Amino acid sequence: LTQSGLRDEWVLFFADSIRPGLHEFTYLARATTLGIFEVPPTFAEAMYDPEVLALSESTSLTVR
């Protein structure tokens, strides 16, 4: 990865190139409210080649 950006609502990762296959990206998030939350699917795409994309499954997150 060449760059990353963290915002209140989303996380951005940038890479000059990436090989086909399974990849794992991690980031830290600050919990401000207790509860169970729906985590939407992650969407990834190649900026200049819209045919290259990936989508993860959604999940839930519990903050205790």
C-alpha positions, 0 to 999 in steps of 0.5 A, a space after each residue: 500500500 502506498 497511502 491510506 486515509 482514515 475518516 469518520 465514516 470510511 477508510 481508504 487504501 491506495 496501492 500502485 498495483 495489487 496481485 490477484 488473490 485473497 488480501 486482508 486489510 486492517 485498521 483501528 476504529 474507536 468505539 464511542 457507543 455500546 451496542 451491536 452494529 451492522 458492518 456494511 460490506 467492503 467495496 474495492 475497485 480499480 480507479 482506472 479499470 472499473 471491471 476490476 472490483 471486489 466485495 466482501 460480506 457484511 457482518 456485525 460488530 459488538 461493542 461492550 
